[in-house]
């Protein structure tokens, strides 16, 4: 269990930790000289329950709230300290508001310096505390009078902590590893050491990790968990990791970095979130509102963009947060917003989406996805809105791949090239593909089909290209569509000429099968003779080629298919008349009574289709390819 202190300056937080653990959490010379906590302090003790509890002691000065926030993330239980002589003070209220925004529901209230207050004073301060707690998650937390000087109440507080420790549930060690860094330093003989709370997963000696957002690669050389040497660290423990790596150095790793499994490294500068604004905020939060964002131990400059109306004091709503520097984060992480002058806490909430769009961020679909991100089964809820990139979904939640697959199974969805689709999505896509192709065939009987990209842009939901191509392959394998070169068509669709095209073809055909069949007119000749645009003649002849009526021997030079078949028969006769089957172009030219250029074009056509095999100026037939023009 990790216990975090909270409360106003000089209310006895450090003294109370020392009374409970025997450790002075003030480690800096300046702290000891001034008698106040300036930086985070840490202490560990077996309180009597058989396990080691960790304590994070935070400063209480109003100018050190950012340091308090660095220590408050990742704690299991809040120990709110209120001095009996002072009572509830400004930082008591601000720390309490922060604990509430961080979602902490477990806590104990220590009424410190009880030796300085008589019974009436204790009763008055207790009532004051209850009033301050009334609207918070700690409204029913026990208030325990203690004195670090005389020892009064310390055994009772220790017993309460032991009971709380027994009720603390283990965090998600089945998730992937993340540790929030709050200190980085060098130990002689060991090298660089970072400390922090393990937010999720587990880490072992020898594991490879990445420091995010910088991307520094490292190897874990050693581990201390809860202040004891260990071979692994688990979620919920405070750990010190001895890191080694080419770029690893004390000054290269900072408070606020996250040490994580390498596959989780994907920092972001734009986040959608749900923001709750404190009632104490003087004005609504409007577009491009400047703030400082705190998440775990990290702090970033931020601009807030409400995704609806401005959020009033005491209100809650979706926002987009634009950061001034990359942040390593996970969906579901808590965050706190403070004003840019660090004088007040504005609000806080939950991170919803680490990859939101900069444009069209207020659409109904986007708002529905933000709400769905916090459902008990987020993947199922998100799939009810839109397809989900399963790899990104898992990575941004520190989920191992098998957990993501299990979530998809529970949601009743299917992954296509890494994109999760619901049954409704698949049904809609298949119906849409069929309907679009059918409509296209009806309107364009003379065309082979629709292009893949054109079809992608008109079918709903619109898929990214890779999943789209994977879906088309599935549909083709199932026999629901037929790829035809660069086009897609429905099974059974055949290109056919329109009545107008058939009329023009009827005028062309005699010239392709008459006396000049081995030397027919070209496209331009037909266009000139009929007074029709060349493009139209070319289009019609290409359609007849697709229908098997013609073959384009050379550019704009089409031969009737029966003529092509006759020319293959002539090739057989020419080859049979030679001793070894090899023949020259001149022999073929003489048989078809053609010019040399056209004869060469015809033979080149047969070369391309594998009917003839060429060696220098000689050719022979390929018996395995002779039947393709029958």
N, C-alpha and C positions, 0 to 999 in steps of 0.2 A: 504494500500500500504506500502511496505517495501522499503526504500531507503538505498542504501549502498554507502558510500563514497569510493573514490579511488584517488590515487595520491602520489607524492613524499613527503618525510618527510619535515615538516616545510613549507608546502604550504598553511596552514590555514584550514585544514579540520574540526578540532574540533571547531575552532572559528566560522566557517560558520554554523555548526550545532547549536551552541549556539545562533547565530544571528537569525536563523530560528525558533528555538524551545524554547529558553530561558533556556535550560538545558545544563550544562557543562557535556559532556560525559566522561571526564577524571575523574574517580572515585578513582584512587589509589593515595596515598600520594606521591609516587615516580614520578608519572606522573605530578602532580602539581608542585613538586619541580624542576624537570628537564625541564618542559615545552614541553614534547613530549609525544605522545600517545604510550603506551607500550602494552596494552591489548585492547580487544574489548570494545567499549563504546556504550551506548544505550540511545536514547532520543525519546520522543513521543510528538506529538502536533497536535491539530486541526489547520490546516493551513488556514482554512476559508471555506473549502468545506463541512463541516459538519461531516467528518469522521476523525478518529485518524490515523495519519501516523506515522510509526515507522522508526527511523533512526539507522543504524548500522555504527558506526564510527570506521574505521580500522587504524592501524598504518601504516606509510609510510616508515619506515626504511627497508633497504634491508635485514637485518637479521631477520626481523619480518614478512616476506612474509607468513610464515606458519600461523601466527595469522590473517593476512589479508584474507587468504584463508578460514579460519574457519568462518569468518563473511560474505564472499562474496556469499556463497551458499544460495539460497532461497530468494534472493532479487528480487524485481520487476523492479527497476529502478536504474541505476548507476548515481551517481553524481561525475563526474570526475573533480578533482580540480587541476588547474595549476596556479601557482603564476605568476603575471605579471612581477615581477622583475627577477625571475629565468628563466621562460619559461619551455619548455619541458625538463625533466630530466630523468635519467635512470629508476627510479621507476615509472615515468609517463608511460613510454613505456612498462615496465613489467606488471604493473597493467592493462594497456589497453589490452595487449596480453591475460592476464588472463580473463578479462571480455569477450573477444571474444571467448576464448576456453570454457567458461561457457555458451555460447549461449545467452548472454544478447544483445538484439537488441534495447532496449529503454534506453535513457540516456540524461543527460544535462551536459554541460561543464561550469564550473564556473571559470572565469578568475579572481582569487582572488588577493587581495592586489592592486586593481586597483588604489587606491589613491597614490601608489608609482610610477605610470607610466603615462607618457604623451601620447598624441594621437599617435604619430609615434611608440612609444614603444608598445602600445596596439595593433596597427595594425600589427607590426612585430611578436609579440607573437601569435596573432590570426592566422596569416599565417602559423606559425610554427606548431600550434595545428592542423590546417586543413591538413597539410602535414602528421602529425603523424596519424591522423584519417583516411586518404584516403583509406586504404585497410581494414579497420575494419567495423564492423556492425554499428558503431556509426559515420560513415562518414558524415551523414547529421545532426547530433545532433546540436542544437543551442549552440552558445558560448556566454555567458552572463557575462559582466564585473561586479564584485561586490566588495564591501569593507565591511568587518565585522567591521572595525573601524568607518567609517563614515556613514555606512548604505546605501551607493550608490548601486543600483541595487538589493537590498534585496527584496523590494516589487515585482519587476518584476520576480525575481527567484521564489518567493513564488507563484505568479500567475501561472507560468509555471508548478510548482509542483502540484498545484490544478487541472490544466487541465490534467496533466498526471495521477493524481489520478482518475479523472472521466473516463479516458480511460482504467483504469486497470480492467481487467476481473477477475472474481472470479476463484480461482483454484478449482481443482477437489474435492469438498466436498463429492461427491458420491463414491470416492475411500475409501480405508481403512486407518485408522489413522496411521500417522508417524510424529514424531517431532524430529528434529536434535538438540541434546543438545550442547549448547556452554558454559553453566555455571552450576555448581552444588554447592550449599551452604546450610547452616543451618540458619533458623530464629528462634529466641527464641519464644517458645510458639506454633510454627507451625511445626518444624521439617525440613526434607529435602525438598528443593525446587530446581527444575531444570528449566532452561529457554532455549528457542530456537524458531525456526520458524517451524510452522506446515506445513509440506511438502504436506500432503494430508489428506483427511478425516476430521473427527471431533471428539472431545473428550468432555465428560461431567463429571461433578462431580459424583463420585461413580463408574465410569468405571474401569474395571480391565485392566491393561496394562502390558507389558513386556519390560524390558530394555535389548536391544540387542547390542552387541553380548554376554553379560554375562549371559542372561537368567533370571535376577532377576525379580520376580513377584511383582507387586505393585498395589495399589488402589489409584485413584485420589481423594484426600481429598478436594482440592480447586483449583481454576483457576483464574489467572489474564490474560486477553487478551488485548493486546495493552495498557498495564499499568492500566487497570481498572478491578475491580472484576467482574467476570462473572460466569455463570453456565455452559458454554461450550466454547470451542475454535475451530476455523474453519481454514481450509486450507488458507494459505497466511497471517495469523496473527502471531505476536510474542506473545508467551504465557509463563507464569510461572505456573508450575504445582507443587502443594504441594503433595508429594507422601508418602504413608505409606505402610509398608510391613516388613516382618521378616528380610529380608536381605538388606533393603533400608537404606543407609547411605550416607552422603556427599562424603566420600572417596571411596564408592563402585560404584559411577556413575561418569563418566568422560566426558570431552569434546570429542565429536566425537561419543558418544553412540547415539542410536536411541531409543526413547520411542515409542512403536508401539502396535497395536492390537496383542494379544497373538498368533493368528494363523499365523502371518507374521514372527514370529521368526524363522529364518533359516540362520544363518550367513555362510559365505563362505570364503575360502582361495584361490580360483582359479576362475578367471573370464575371459571370452572372451569379447573383446571390439573393437571398432573402434578408432584408435589413429591418431590424426593429429599432426605432428611434426613441430615445429616452424622453419621458414627459418633461424633463428639465431643459430640453433644447429650446432656445428662444424662437426659432423660425423653422418653417418646413424645409425639408431637404429638396432643393431644386436641381435642375440640370447643370452638370459640370461643377458640382459642389466640391470644393477642395477639402481634403482631410488627410489624416495619417492612418494607415491601416496596420493593425497588429494581428499577426497570426502565429500562434506558438511563440517562438522567440524572435520572429522576424518583424521588421518594421519597414514600411514602404510609403512613399508619397502616393496619393490616389486622387482621382476625380470620380465623383459619383454621378451616375446618370439614371434617374428613376425611369422605370419602364412603363410607368403609368403616370398618374397625377403626382405632383410633389407630395412627399410623405410628411405628414404633420407630426408635431411632438406627440409621443405616445402611440404613433401609428406604425404600421408594418406593411412592407410591400417589396416587390422585386426591383432590383437595381442591376445596372452593369457597372463594374468597377474597373477603371482604366489605371494601371499602375505605372510608376515612373521607372521601374526596374523589374526584371523577371523575378518570379516567386515560385518556389517549390511548394506545391499545395496538393491537397486531396479533396475530392468532393465530400462534403459533410464536415469539413474542418470548420471550427468556430473562428470568428474574427471580431475584433473590436475596432471601432472608428473613434478617433480623437480629432480635435480641431488642430489646425496647422501650428498654432502657437503653444500647443501642449498644455492648455489651461483647463480643458474640460473633456469629458467623455461624451460622445454624441450618440452612440448606439452600437449595435453589433448584430451578429446573425450567423447564418450558415452559408457556406459556399455551395453553389448548385451546379455550375457548369464551367469547366476550365477552358473550353474552346468555343466561346460564343461568337457569332458574327458581329462585325462592326456595323454592318448595314442590315436593315430589316430586322432589328433586334426587338421591336415591339409588336410583332405579328401575333395573332392569337395562337399559332402553333408554337412559337418560341415561349410565350407565357405559360402554355400548357406543359411544355417540356420542363420548365423551371419548377413548376408545382409538382410534376411527376417525379422529379429527381429525389424527393424526400418521402416518397410513399414507402410503405413496408416492403413491397416488392418493386423497386424502382424500374427494373428492366421491363417488367410486364406493363407497368403504368406508362412508361415512355413509348413502348411499342404500340400502345393504343393511340398514340399521337402521330408517330413517324418512325421510319426505319432507324436503327441505331448501329453505329460502328462498334462492334463488339470488342475489338482490340482496345479502342480508346476508352470505352465504358469500363473495362476491367482495369486498365492501367491507371486511370484517373481515380479509381477507388481502391487501389492497392490490392486488387483481387487476383489470385492466381488463376491461370487459364481454366483449370478444372472447376473452380467456383463459378466462373463466368458461364461455362457450358451448362452447369447445373441450374443456374438462374434462367438460362434460355430454355431449358427443358421445362422448368416450372411455369415459364411464361407461355409454353406451347408454341414457341417460334422456331425458326429455321435459319441457319447461317448460310449465306451465299457469298463466297469470297470474303469472309470476315464481316459482312453486313448482316445484322440480325433483322429478320423480317417476320411479321406476324402472319398467321393464316389469312387474315383479311387482306394484308398487303399482297401476298402471293396470289390470292384469288383475283384481286383487282388488277394486278399486273398481267396475269394470264388472260383475263377477259379483255383487258385493254389492248393487248397485243393482237388478239384474235379480231377484235372489232375494228381496230385501225387498219389491219391488213385487208380485212374483208371490204371495208369501205374504199380503200385504195384500189383494190382489184376491180371493184364495180365501176369506179370512175375512170380507171386507166387500164382497160383490158389489154392494151398493146404494150404495157410495160411489165418487166419481170417481177417487180416488187418494190418495197421501201428500203432505203438505206438504213443501216443499224443506228447511226447517230440521229437521223431525222426521226426515227421511231422512238428513240430514247427520250427525245425532247417533248413528245406529245403524250406519252404514257404517264399515268399517275399511280404511285409516287415516282418522282424522277430519281433514278439511281445514279450513283457515281459510275464512271465508265467500266472499271474493273468488275464490280458486282453485276453490272448490266450485261457484259459479255459472258460472264459465268452463267447468268440466268438464261441467256439465249442458247448457250450450249446445252443446258438442262432441257429446255423446251424442244430443241432439235432432237436430242436423244430420245425424248418421249414421243416424238413424231407429231408434235403439235404445230411446228413450223419447219420450213425447209430453207437452209442457207443456199443461195444461188449466186455464187460469185460475191459481189459487193452488196447484194440485195437479200432481203428476206421475203418469203412468200408463204402462203398457206398450202398445205398438201392438196394436190388436185388442181391448183391453178396453173393454167398454161397460157402463155402469151398468144393472143390472137389479133388478127388485123381487124380494124374497124371497117365497116362497109366502104368508106371513102378510100382507105388504104388498099383494100382488096381491089377496088376499081383501077387504081394506079398500077398495082402489081399485075393485073391482067394485061395491061398495056406493055409492061416491061418483059414479061415472061417469053413472048415469042422471039424477042431479040436474043434471049439467053439460050434458047433451044433450037434456033434455026441454023441456017448454013454457016453463020459465023459463031457457032457455039463455043469453039475453042479460042476465039478471039472476040469476045462480046464487047459491046460499048461500055464505057466507064460511066461513073455517076454524072460527071459534067455533060456527057453526051446525051443522056436521058433528060437531064434538066433543060438543056437547050432545045431538044426536040419537043418536049411536052410543055415548055414554058412554065416549069415549076422550080421553086427554089432548090438549090443543091442540097441544103440541109434536110429538106423533106424527103428527097429521093434517098439520101444516105440513111435517114432514120428508118424508112420503110425497108430498105435492103438489109439493114442490120437486124430488123425484126424477123425478116424471112430467114436470115442466117440462124437466129435463135430457134426458129421453128423447124430448122433442118431442111429448108427449101433451097438455100444457097450456101456458098462458101466464099468468104472473102479471101481470094488468092493473094492479092496485093492491095495496097491502099486504094480505096474507092473502085476496086475492080472485082466484081462479084460474078461467080459462075454458078449456074444451076446445079443442084446436088446430083441429078442424074448424069450431068456432064462430068462432074468430078468422078463419079463411079466409072464412067466410060474411060476416063483418063487413067485410072488405076488399072483397068483391064488392058489398056494399051501398054502400060509399063510392064505388065506381066509378059506380054507378047515380045516386047523389045528385049527384056532380060532373057527370055527363053531362046531367043535367036543368037545369043552370044555363047561362047564356049564356057566361060566361067561365071556368067551372070552379071558381070560388070559392063556398064554401058555409058556412052557419052551423052551429053545434052543434045548433040546434033542428031543422034539417032531418034530421040524422042521428038525433037522439033520437026523432023521430016515426016513422022507419022501423023502429027496433029496439024501439019501444014501451017505452022505459026512462025512468027518472027523470032529471032534469037532472044531478044529482051523478054518477050512474054513467056517463051519457053523456059527461060531461066527463072522467072518469077514463079511459074507453076511448080518447077522442081524445088525451088527454095521452100515453097509452101509445104510440099510433101516431106522435105527434110525436117521442117519444124514439127510436123506431126508424127515423125518417126516412121513414115511409110518407106522412105528411102534412107540409105546410109551412104555417106559421102566419103570419098578418099581422093583428095586432089580434084581433078576434073572428071573423075569416074564416080558412078553410083551403082548401088545394087539394092534390091528389095529387102525389106525387113518382114519376113513371113508372119511375125507375131502381131503386126499392126495393119495388115492389109484389109481387115474387115470393118474398120471404123467408118468407112464411107459407103458401106453397102446400103 
